[in-house]
Amino acid sequence: MKAYSNPTDLSGLVVFDPFAGSGTTLVEAAKLGASVIGSDINPVATLVQRQAVQRWERSELQRAFKLVEAKCREEIDRVHRSETGETVLYYFWVTLASCPQCQETTRLFSTHIFSQHAYPKRVPEVQIVCPTCLDIQTGRYGFVSATCRNGHRFGRAGAVNRSQVTCPNGHVSKVLDALGGEIPKRQMFAKLVLGKDGVKRYEPITEFDVSLYEECAELLRENENNLVLPVGRLDPGENTRQAMRWGFSEWRQFFNERQLYSLGLLGSAIRDVQAGDAEREALVALFSGTLEFNNMFCSFKGEGTGAVRHMFSHHILKPERIPLEAHPWGTPASSGSFSTLFRSRILRAHEYKAEPVDQLLVNGEVKRVTGVSLPIDGQLVRAWPDQGLTPGHIYIRNGDSSRTDLPSETVDLIITDPPYMDNVHYSELADFFHAWLRKMRPHPNYPASEETTRSSDEVQSPDPQQFGSALSRVWKECERVLKPHGLLAFTYHQARLSGWVSLVRALADAGLAVTAIQPIKGEMSTSVTKGGKEPLNLDAIVVCRKRGAHRPDQVSPEAAATQGERLLTELKRSGIRVGAGDVKSVVRGHVLATHTLDQSLELAALAELADSLAEASVTRLCGAAASA
């Protein structure tokens, strides 16, 4: 804690992250003065890493932004106006389905409340829509039934209940059957207008709104060749399966015509802007971030919070029955728009690079403190320099981390966060961005000709053997580039026993020995990857060294299990929630890790013992009911 709260100098050390992801390790190592290497097989991840550490000129960023604004904002604003000329912040849509029995069209509302406050008991005012005529009115959160201005009476519940839908004639069917495997048809039913007085108000859709949308569809057809638009098809996968069952087969289908027209104008303006390479690249990356909040897989979070629930809030491609269409350029009152994200992401990132802020514990309170870390002002290099990395240079490579151009025994410290076998298949999600980025060429090395970011070398598979083999190849490369007394540390959690077995086998095959495992509170206890029957609230920091350079005393599996249980007990005493899934993951990890120190311990038998010892620990730490 003392070291963490004081300036720490890692200058002269080389830090490497083979699964660099969004670049957290790179940023934190650069803040400590280390020479930094990041590697990732996915080009979208590499683009994000480059923004995290790349040097920008603020004046050039501002100039590039103004050039883009002059090129496209007026037209994007025009097609997001009400008939009174006021700005429309959001359009609300509802998905339509046809009853398989009587072909009656049904609006797929699960509730007729389409807008409420994040704290409805404190602010009970809600917006209600009539399922028959789409009239909207203000109501109270606890309403049971209502009558619209056209005389239709309806209740709180909509036609959809979980996976089933009831048509107006009373026929019940599955939503997917009612959709018929085709792209869902949708209908606008409300809009949120920003009045000239600065007050927001909900209004129903008028003929003007419909005609304006139809004009956008026509403009899209007329200008298609001049716009940046997404290309490519969805490939079957763990995270694309649900969208494909709804009939989506192309990335373009994730957007409606007005979104394609508006985003196409914005993307083209950024693609063609005459600005510094690094600053233009920053705007391209920001555009890709804007896409998360401007597609038909987004939904409305409600009042009193950021209004747009972006499409990856569930880490999957989840189709929305009540999608939200936002104003992509936006206003200061917008959520997730290009202009607001420019301020909240790019300009704030620039400020952070110049003067990093750390959150430290000061007199029992967490405070934001400057001056502890060094500025992040890196100069990117495209390949490993002959003279090695010099201060101020950062090497970020896009490619398979099992085959790098790093010389042997050049890295002091490897800090990483490897994939967790089958939780989130990032390349399947990254293809959503890649479909647009291919036409924008963020930087000269971006693989614009590749149709997908997926790779056969990717460390991601639900099959334990395939996952372990791919991970082993990366660990072997880490062992090669690590100095004799270097250190490898990574975070890991895995509810499945097979996941730990695959990890340990890969480390042992690579010649790496686990010398410590420390359970810690996970970064987000509500993360989807920690959901399920036995959600995981804890991660484990796994520390390894080269087996030949470190020969610790042999530890029996039983002693390792006792050590894991002791650490979990300390966490519980500190007030950290420890569930049955956490106990199993940590104790299994400790027991299985002994294989990396003594490979005479046969792994299959060790896995059975690990499971048995973990169950006993669950009973002691969580009670007999949890174990059962």
C-alpha positions, 0 to 999 in steps of 0.5 A: 500500500505504501508503494502504491501510494507513492511515486514508483520508478520502473524506468529501465524495466521492460513490461510486456502484455501479450493479451493487451486488450484495451491497454490497461497494462500499457497505460499503468506501466507507462505511468511508472516509467517502464518501457512498454510492449503490447500485443494483441491478435485483434486489430480493433483492440490494437486500435484502442491501445494506440489511443491509450498511449499515443501522443496527440496535439490538443490544438490539432484534435480541436481543428480536426473536430471542427473540420468534421463538424463543418462537413456533416453536422448541419445535415445530421441535425436537419434529419433529427428535427421535429416539425417545429424545428426543435432537436429530437434527441431520441426516437423510440421504436417497437418491433413488430411480429406476425402471429403464426396462427392468425397473422395479426400484427403484434407490437412486442411491448413487455410493458407499456411504460417506455420511460421511467426514472432510474429511481422510480419510487423517488420520481414516480412519473413515467411515460406510457404508450397505448399498444393499439394506437401508439398514443403516449401519455404521462402516468405514475410508476405504479399504474395498473390500467390506463385509457388513451385519448382515443378511448383504448383501455390497456393494462401495464403488461405488454404482449410479451412475457419472457420468450412468449408473445400473445397476439390481439386475438389471444394466440400464444406463440414464441417470439422467435416463431412470430418473427419467422426468422426474418429481420424484424420490422419496426415502427416509431412510436415516440420521440424525446424533443429538446425544446428551444427553452431547454426542457425535454418533452415526450411527443408521439410520432407524426406524419412529419417524422415518418416523411423525414425518415423516408427522406433519409432512406431515399438519401441513403440510396442516392448517396451510398457510394459516397458514404462510409457504410458497414460491410461484411456478414455475421459468422456463426459463433457464441456471441452472434448466434442470438442475433442470427436467430432473429434473422440478422445476417449482415452488420448493416442490418444492425442500423436503420436507414437514418442511422446509416445515412447519418453515420455514413456522413460522419464516417466519410467526413472523418475518413477524408479529414486533412489532419495529423495522423495521430489526431485523425486516428483518434477521431476514427477510434472515437467514431467506432465508440459512437457506434456502440450507442447508435444502432438498433440494438440499443435501448433506453435506460431511463431518466436520471442516468445516461439515457442510452444503454449501449449494445454491449452492456450484456457482452453479447449481441442481444436484439432489442424489442424496443430499440432506441435511435439516438442523435449521433452528432448530439447536443450537450443534453445527449448521451453517447453521441460523437460530440459529447464523447469527444469531450468526455473521452478524447479531451479527458484522455488527453488531459489524463495523459498529460497529468495522470490521476490516481485514486489513493486511500488518504485518511480512510477516504479514496481521493483523486491525486495527481503527481504520483504517476508520470505523464503518458506521452509515448512515441509508437514504434512499428517493430522491435528496434535494433537497439531495444526500446528507449525511454518514451517509445512504446511498441504496440503490435497486432498479431499472434502473441505466440510468434513475436519479433521480441528477442529472447530474454528481453522482458522483465515483467509480463502482466496480462489478463488472458481470455477465460476460455469460453466467457466472451468471444471478443473477436465476434464482437469486434467484427461489429466495429471492423465492418466500419473501420475497414472503410476508414483505414485508421492507420496504415497497418490496419488490415482493411482487406480482412473480412473478419477479425477472427483468427484460428490462432485466437486464444478462445474456445469452449473446448478445454483442449483447444483453449489449453493448446492455444494458451500454451503457445502464448505461454511458451513465447512468454517463457522465451522472452522473459529474463531468467529472473523475470516475473509473469503475473495475470488475473484469472477466474474460472468456474469450470474445473476444466478451465483451471486444468487447461491453464495449469497444463499450458503453464507446465508445458511452457516451463513456467511454475506457479509460485503464488495465487492471491484471490482478490475482489473482482473488478465488477461483481455484476459483470455478466461473466460472473453470472450463472449458477455460482457467480464469481465475485473474486479473481485470482492473481496468478504469479509465475516464474521460469521453472529452471530459475526458481526451485521452491520447496515442494507443496503438497496438494492438501497444503495448497488447498489449506493455503487457498482456504486461509486466503479466502478466510482472510477476505471474508473477515475483511468483509468481502463476499465469498461464494461457493463458486469463488471457493471452488475456483480458488481452491482448485487453482491452488491444488492444480498449481502444484502440478507446475512445481512437481509434474510427477503429480498426474494432472487427471488424478490431481483434478479429482483431488482438487474437486474433492478438496474444494467441496470440503472447503465450500462446506467449511466456508459457506455451509453444508447447504452451499456445498449441496 
